[in-house]
Amino acid sequence: MGTSAIAVQQEIILEAVRSTARGEWKVVVLDAGSKRLVDGVVNEDDVLKENVTNIEKIEDKRSMNREMDAVYILSPQPHIVDCVMADLECRRYRRSYIIWTSLLPPEQRLRLDQSALAKEQIALLKVLNIDFYPRESHLISFRDPWSFPTLFHPACNQLVRKHMDDLAQKIVSICVSLGEYPTIRYYSPRNPTHEASVLCSHLARFVQLELDQYAKFHEDFPPPSPRPRGALIITDRSMDLFAPVVHEFTYQAMIHDLLPLVEGDKVYYRTTLTQNEASGSIKDVEIGEKDSIWVKNRHLHMKDLLEKLASEFQAFKAKNPQFAESDNPSSLNNIKDMLAGLPQFQEGKEAFSLHLNMASDAMNVFQKRRLADIASVEQQSLATGLDEDYKKPRNLADQVVRLLDDNDITFPDRLRLIIQYLLYRDGLLPSDTQKLLAHAQLPAQDGEVIHNLDLLGAHVSRSMKDTRPVAQPPLGRKKAPQSPSEEESGLSRYDPAIKPVLEEHIRGTLDQSTFPFTKPHLDPAEGLLGQENVSQASLRSAKPTWARTRPSTLEPRQRIIVFMAGGATYSESRACYEVSELHNKDVFLATSHMLTPSLYLRQIGDLSVDKRRLDLPAERPRLQAPAHLFEREPATAPQVYAKKQSTNFQEPQPPVASIGAMNLNSNQANANISSNGAVKAHYLPLNTVQPANSKLSKKEKDKDTEKKKKHHFFSSKK
């Protein structure tokens, strides 16, 4: 579907390695941060194919390699610059090509500019603008969960400016990588009461400034393209407080909510792939873009997924007569049993097993936790504000209390239910909140979670005489479907707020008071119906709006980048994919980190703890370059040479006789004295004279040279 952020970043990295020191053998040097970034999109073998002999980490102990060029791909951190300076001082490589993943801070750039060693050895300094992590083709993360407390914790105000500068740099990196110089809109909440309400406004202006600066100093940006000019929409977590707590029943969101996934740089699920194996049957299986079943089905509703997996399994079975017949082949358990007996097609078998197991496990949790009963209240009333007939719901308080008293409802689900009821009512009497917490038997710290919602703009409490109207979503309440074909599942009627925002933007009807432009005076036609399809490179040749019909699938797809500050949910990711498909656009969702309901509740609770307990990276001691990089290695080459010869000769002895026979006035004597006045050691085997050893040394050297030529280590040939 359109452009893939993974493919874009992969090509940028490989092209940088390919075009640097072209035709020469080279070493690629990464740091811990840049290695995570490169490993996320590029296979090590693909890097080694580009005339690369080895991939090293700059923090590790490395051998000297003064006959080889080095291509550094590094994070612009002070301690990494220290590592680079240490390499330059010991002349570890022949020449250095230094590529930064994002802009180097001015004070660090000055260190390199003023260094004589840097001027002598550095052949290239370059910035790639790749400091982001494409998680999916259209989902980008910064892998920074600390962004949430930095932006919303009351004690972190002094950290916000620097953090917003960092966010702006990363957002610009996404735009530059995609070749987009977009128009920028940002979320401006109506009647805000929280301090962070200006977050999007400031961040949008930071991004606009950085983009303008980049375009000023790079005449080739943006590259010419027939594609319509892109758009960047900057919003934050406060725009939609329901999305992180509503139970979502599409495949991806559901397993991240209900199953114990192992989430790090990659996502794994521990499962039993086959049931008849005696050993090794339980393993951690990666869930990612290489799994075609996952990519095709991750946004399906669970009921549709189960039907589709069953039908695809039947097709798989028809192609493989080894399967035994079953009375109920559509049963998940029967399907898993049949898969366990299939000896061939191991990869397909494991892929089906993984998803059948995950779907089965998720449905077991769904039934055990009585999520159907919870969702009937959540989806039908609380999150949408309307019942199944799209009218104002009745007796909601009784339904909520009844669920809170149910022993089968887990404590986290009770807390999520109370939060949604509070958001629906736009605040509760403090006494009513306490009664609900008592019914739910929740601990006191959960009361802190509810109280901290006001830091994100929620109205947590209201008085008896409070006459303010109930707050509305950014674009109002959802309307009834216009046709029977638009009817949704009764348990999945809630759409994240980002979906109507994108649809209104594409139609050109998005409210400019709620989503203003950073440059309204330069965009008089932007946001008007049809004008979003006009290319910035070819305005005169564009069709008039009256001649335009629905965008053709053959036309270049406009790109829309949505940045969600404070974390995004998998339901919002799904909504962006759906808008992309429906309107023939490329919608990219970028965020600081991905939120699950449990992580979101924990981070909300942390907004009232002492800031020192958060262990924010911005307040940790500065990382230091490893001490071993500054240690000077002793000259050990002669000893190594002696060891090589020891297999053919007797054990070498101290050169007492040769030192005693030296003629201080001869050239030979001068040859044995180094530049610092030290006598060079030449270990001679016993009963052997110097000329014989010299010939042997020359012969060994010729063999070594011939071996290197065969491997082309120092030629331009691969």
N, C-alpha and C positions, 0 to 999 in steps of 0.2 A: 504494500500500500504506500505509494508515493516514496518520498525520501526517507531513508533510515538514518537516524542520528548515530547509530552504531557504525554503519558503513562509512558515513562521512568522517567520523573521527578516526576510524581505522585507516582510511586512505590518507588522511593528513599525516599521521604518524609514519606510515610506511614510506610515503613520498619524501618526508623529511630525512629519513635514514638513507633512502635510495639516492637522493640528489646531493647529499653531503659527502664530500671526499669521493666523488663518483669515480668508479673504476679502481679504487684502492681498497685493499683489505683493511678492516677497521674493527675497533672494539666499541660496543655500545655500553655506556655507563649510566645507570639509573640510581635514584635514591629511593628510600622506602615509599615516599608519597607518589612519585612519578611511576614507580613500578606497579603500584595498585591501579593507577590510571591506565597504563599501557596493557597490563595483563587483562584488564576488563574487556578489551576490544580486539587485541592482537594476540595471535598464537606465537610462541617463541620461535617455532620453525619458520614462520613467515618473516620474522626479523632476520634470522640467520641466513636466509636465502639472498639477502641484499648485501653480499660480500662482507658479512659480519662473522668474525671468528669466535667471538665470545660476548656474553652479556654479563656485566659485572655490577655490583652495588657499590656506590661511592663510599658508604660507611664501612665496608668490609676491608679486611687486609687483602691487598692485591700485590701481585708481583710487578716489578718494573718492566715496561714494554716500550723502550725508546725507539724501536724501529716500526712502530705501529701508530696510526692515527686513532684518535678517540672521538666518538660522537657522544656528547653528554646530553641527556634529556632530563632536566632537573626542575624541581620545585623552587620557586624564588624565595627561599628562606635564608635568614642570616647564617645559620649553622651550615647550610649547604654551600654557601659562598665560601665559608671557612674551609670546607673540604676541598673545594676547587683550588683555593689559594695554596693549600698544602700540596696538592698534586703538581701545581705549577712550580713550586719551590724545589721539589725534588726531580722535576722534569720526568714525570712518570711515563708520558707518552711523547711521540714525535711532535704532533700538532694536535690542537684541541679545537673542536667545533662544539660550541656551547649553545644549546637550544633550551629556552625556558618555557615551561608550560603556561605561564601567564606573565604579566608585566613585572619586571624586577623593580623593587623599591628604589627611589633615586639615590639614597645613601649607599645602597649596596652596589648599584651601577657605578657610582663614583669610585668605590674601592677598586673595581676592575679597571676603570679608565685611567686611574693614577698609578697603576702598577706597571713597572717596566717589564716584569716577567710576563704579565698578561699580554702586553703589546707584542712581545716577542713570540709567544707560543700560541696565542688564540688566533685561529684563522677565521672564525665566524662567531658572531653573537646574534641570536635570533630569538623571536618570541612566536610561539605557535598558537596561543589562545585556545588551549584545549583543557582548561582546568575545570572539567565537569565530567560526570559519570553517566553515560547513556545506559539506562537499565533495560530499556526496551527500545524498539524502533522509534517510538514517539513519546517515551517517558524518560526524563533526565533528572538525576538526583545530584546534589552536592555532597551527600553522605555527611551531613552536619546536623545531628540532632540537637546540638547545643545552641543552634540558631533560635530555637523556640524560647528558652529562658532568657537568652541575650536580648531578644526583642520585647518580651512581655514581663520579665521580672522587674518589680519596682526598684530594686537595688542595683540594676545593671545599666542605669541611664548613661554612665560615663563610658560604657563599652559600645553603645549603639552606633555612634558616628563611624568608628573604625569598622564595625561589622557591616554597616551599610555600604561603605566603600568596597569591602571585599565582595559583598553580594553583587554590587553593580559591575565589578570587574568580571565576575563569573557570567552574569547575564550577557554582558557585551561579548564574552568569549563564545557563547552560544550563537549570538547573532552573526559574528564574524565567521565562525566555522560554517554556518549555513549560507553565508554570502548575502545576508539581509540587513538593510538599513531601514528598519520598520518605523511606522508611526507608532506612538506610544500613548496608551490610555491607562488610567489607574482608577482604583476603587476609592471613592470618596463617600463614606457612610452618611446617611441622613441623620441629623440631630445626634451627633456622637456625644457620648459621656465619658469615654475612656481615654486615657492619656495616649495610647498607641494609635488613636484614630488617624493621626497624620503620617503614619508609617508609609503607606503606599505613595502618598504625595511626595515625600522626601526621596524615597527610593527611586521613583520614576524620574525625578529631576537629576539625581545622581547618574542614572543610566543614560539619560539624554545627553548630559554633559560629556560622559565618557565616549559615547558613540560619536558625537560631533567632533571631539578631539581626535578620535581614531580616523575618521573620514578626512580630517584636515591634514593629517600627516601621512595618509596613504591614498594617493591619487587613484589607485586601482580599486578602491572600495567605494560603493559596492560594485561587484563585477557586472558587466552588462548581461541582461537576461530578459527574455520575453515574459517571464513570470510576473504576475501582478505584484505590486509592492506589498511586502509583508506587514503584519501588525503585531504589536507586543502589548499584552494586557497584563498589568501588574495588580495583583490583589493579595489578600492575606487571610489568615485563618479566621479572623473575626467576621468575614463575609458570610460564612456558613458554619454555624456551630452545631447543626444537626448531623451533618455528614459523618463526623468521626464517631458518633455514638449510635446511629441508627443501624439495625441489623440488616446487612446487605446480603442477598441470596444469589448473587451471581458467583460463578465458580472461584475466580481469583480472590475476590474480597472475602468470600465465605471461608476459604481455607486459611487465609491469613488471620482471620478473626477467631476461628474455632480450633484449628489444629496446631500442634507444637512444632512449627517450622523452625529450622535453624537458619537465622538470617545474619549474614555478614556481607562480605564482598559478593557472595553468591547465595542463593536460597536452596536449602536442602530439606528433604523430608525423609525421615527414617521409617522404612517400611519393609515388609516381607514380600519380595517380588515373586517368588515361587514357593509353594507350600510343600513340595515333595523332596526338597533338597535337605540333606542331613546337616550340612554345615554351610556357613557363609550366606544364608538366605536373607538375613537382615542386613540392610545396608543403607547408607545415606545417599539418596538419589538427587541429583541436581535438577532443579526446575528452572528452565531458562529458554532462551530464544532458539536453541538448537533442537528443541522438542516440538515437532510440528503439531502434534496432538494438542499440546498446551497452547501454542500460539493461536490455533484455529478456534479453540473452545473456551479460553479463559474468561471471556465476557458473557458467556451464555448463562441464563438463569438455570439453577440447579435442576429443575424439573425437565428443562429442554436438554440439558447436558446428559442426564441419565438416559433419555430416549435416544439421543444421538450416539452415545457410546454403545448402547445395545444394538442399534442398527449397523453401525460401523463394524462392530464385532461380528455380526451375522455375515456381512460382506467378507470380512477376513476369514471367517469359518468356511464360507463357500469356496474360497480359493485354496483351502487346505483341508482335504478330506480326512486327514489324520484325526480330526476332532471327533469325539464320540457324541452320539445324539443324546439329547437331554429332554426331559419332560417339560422343563421350563427354562429354555435357553436365555431368556431375557433377565433372569434373576442374577443379581450381582454376584452372589455366592457361587452359583453354577458356572458363571462365566469365569470367575477366578479359578475354580477347580479345573475347568477345561484348559485354561491357559497353562496351568502347572504341568499338564501332561504333554505339552507340545515341545519336542526336543529341538526343532529347528526354528529359524527366524527369531533368533534370540533378542535382537534389538527391538523388533516390533512387539514381541511378547512382553519384554520388560516395560516398554512404553505403555501398552495397554494395562499391564498389571499395576503400574504406578498410579495411573489415573482412576482405574476402577477402585483401587484401595483408598485413594484420597477421597473420592466421591462417597464411597461406602462409610469411611470413618467420619466424614463431615455430616452425613445424614444421621448417623448414630448419635452424634452430639446434638444435632438439631432436635431429634426426638427426645433425648434424655433431658435436655434443658427446657423443653416445652416452648421452643422459639416460635412455633406457629401461633400460640396464644399471645405471646408478647408482640409479635409482628402485627397481629390484627389490631392492636391498640396503637402501636407505633406508626405503621405505614398508613393505616386507614384514617387516623385522626391527628395524632400529635405532630408528626413531621410535616404533614400536608395541610393541617388545619381544616380538613374536610372529611366527611365520612364517605362510605362507599357510593353514596348517591350524590357526592360533591355538594353536600350541604353541611351546615355547622353541626359538629357532633354533639351528642347529648350524653349525660351521665358519665363523663370521662373520669371524674374523680373516683367514683365507685369502682370502675373497671381497674384503675391504677392500684387502688388500695387492695382490691381482691388479689391482684397479681403479687403485690408486695408481701401478702400473708401466705402465699403459696410456698411450701417447703421445697418444691422441685425447682423453683427459680433461684439461680445462683446469686450470690451477693453482688458480683460485678454487674449482672444484668439488672438487679434492682436499682443500683446506683444510676445506670444508664437510663432507666425508666423514669426515675425522679428528675434527672437533668432535663429530659425531653418534656416532661410535664411542666417544669419550671419555665423552659423556653417557650412552650406553647402559651402559657398564661402570662408571659412577659413579666415574670416576677411573682413571688408569693409572700404572704404575711410570714414574718419570721416564725411565728408560732405554728403555722401550717407546715413549714419546712421541717421543723423539729418533730411534728407528729408523723410525717412521712418517714423520716429517718428512724423513728422509734418503731413504726410498723415494719420497716425493712430490717430492723436489728443491725444497722450498719454502725461501724466504729466511728469515733469522733473525727478521725482524719478524713473520712469521706465527707463530713460536713465542710472541711476546709476546701475540698475539691469544688463543692458547689459554690462556696463563698468566692473562690478565686475566679470564677467565670466572669465576674464584673470587670476583671482586667482585660478581657477580650470584648467588652462592650455589651455583655448580657445584663439585663435588669434582673438582679437576683432577688430583691425584696421590693415590696410596695406597701404603702400604708392603707388603712381602711378607707380614707377619704381621697385616695389617689384616683384622679379622673383621666389620667393620660390614656390615649388610645393604645390598643395592643400593637406592638411593633410588627411591621410587615417585612417579608423577605425583600432583598434588593429590587426584585422585579415583580413583586406582588405574589398573591397566592396562585396556585396552579388552577387552571380552568378545566372544565369537563371536556373530554375528548369530543372532537367534531364528528367522528364517524365510528361505527362499530369496530372497524379494523384497528382503531387506535386504543381499544380497551387493553388495560394492563392487568397483570396478575394482581389479585387482591392483596397479596403480601409484598408487592414490589411496586407501589405507586409513587414512591418518593424519588424525585430526580435531584441530584446535587445542584446547588444554585449556579454553578459554573456552566451548566448546560443551557439554560435559557439565556444567560449572558452571551455565550458564543452565538447562539441562534439569532439573537437580536442584533448583535454586531454584524453578522453576515448579511442580514436583511437590511442593515442600515438604519435601524430604528432604536438602537441602544441609547438610553437617556444620557445626554452629555453632562447633566448636572451630577449624576451618580458615577459616571465614567468619563470624566473630562479628558481632553488631549493635553499633552505637555506643551504643544505648540498649536493652539487653536487658530491663531492668526495665519499660520502657514497651511492650514488644512481646511479651507472653507468647504471643499466638496467631500472631505472624508466623513464617513458615517452616513452619507446620503445614499439612497437606494441605488445599487448598481455600481457605484463609483469605486467600491473596493476591488473591482476586477481590472482597473486601469493600471497598466504597467508604468513604473516610474521612469523607465528608459524610453518609452514610446507613447507619450500622451497624445501626440497629434494624430497618430495612426490608429488610435483605439476607436472601437465602435461606439457610437452614441448609445446612451442608456436605453433609448426606445427601441434600438435594434437588437438589444441583448435578450436572449432567452435564458433558460436554465444552463449553467455552465456545462460545457461538454467535457466528457472524460478524456478527450484528446488534447484539450488545452492544458498548458502548464498550471499546476495547482498552486494557488496562493498559500502562503505559509502564515499560520497564526501561532504565536508563541504565548503561552499563558504561564506566568510565574506566580506561584502561590507561596508567599512568605509564611514561615511558621509550620510548614509541613502540609502534605496533601494526602488524600485517601485514595484507595483503589477504586472506589465508586466514582470519584472525580476523574481518574484516569480512564475508566470505562466510558464515561460521558464524552470525553474528548475524542476517543476513537469513534464513537457513534456519530458525533457531529462531522468528523472527517469523512466518514463513509457517506453520510446522508447528503452532504453539501459539496462533495468533491474538493475538499481542502486538505491541507497537511497541518493538523493541529498538534503542536508539541506541548506537553505539560512538563514544566520544570519546577523544581521545588528544592528546599533545603534537605528534606528527608521524607520518607514515606511513613505515614501514620497507621498504626493499628489501633483499635479501640482501647486496648490495655495500655499501650504506650502513651496515648493521648491523655487518659485519665491520670496516669502517673506524672506526666509533665505538667498538667494543670495543678495537681497537688503540690508539686515542687515550687510553684510560684510564691508560696508563703514560707518556705524554709529559708534558713540562713544561706546567703549566697555562697559562703565558703564551703558548704556541703555539696554544692553542685559540681565542683571540680571542673570549672570552665577552662578550656584550653587557653583562652586569652589571658588567664591569670596564673597559669602554670609557669614555673621557671623556664627561661629560654633554653631550648635544646642546644647541646654543645656538640661540636665535631669530635669524633672519637680520638682519644689521645694517641693511638698508634699511628695515625696519619702523620703526626709530626715527629715521629721517631725516625732517625736516620739509620738505614740498614747498613751493617758492616759489609765491606767488600769480601764476599765469600766465594768468588768465582774460582780462585786457584784451588781451594779445598775441594770444590765440586769436581774440578778437572782431575784432581788426584784420585778421587773416589772412582771416577770412570775408568782410570787406568789400572786400578788395583786388582781388577779381575785377571790382568795379563802379567802383572809383575809382582814382586815381593812387596811387603808392607813398606811404605816410604819412611825414611828416617830424617831427623833434623839435618839441614844442609850445612853441617859444620865444616866439612872439607871444602865445599865450593866457596863458602864465604872466606875461608882462610886463603884460598888460591886466587882471590880477586886481585886484579891489577887496577889500582885507583886511577891510573892515567889513561886507561883504555876506553874505547867507545863502548865496549861490552859492559864495563862498570857503570858508565853513565846510563846505559839502557836499563840497568837493574835498579835505578834510583827513581822514585816517583817524584811528581812535581812538589810534594810537600816535604821532601827530604827523606822519606822512609824507604828502607830497602825492600824491594819487591821479593816475595818468597817464590822460589822455584823448587818444587819438590822433585828430586831426582831419585829414581830407583837405584838400589845398590848394584854394584858391578856394571853400571851402565855409564857411558860417557855422554857428554852434552850433545854432540852432533847427531848421534843416533836418536836421541830424544826429540831433537828439532825436526828430523825427517818424519818421525812417527806422528808428531803433532800436526805437521803439514798434511800428512795423509788423512788423518782423522778429520781435519778441517775440510778437506776436499769432499770427503764422504758426506759430511754434515751439510755442506753447501749444495751438493747434488740432491740430497733428500729434500731440502727446502724448495728447490726448483721444481721438483716433482709435485709438491703440494701447492705451488704457486702462491706461497704466503706473501711474497713481496712483489708480485707482478700484477698486472691489470687483468689477467685472465682468471676466470672462475674455475 
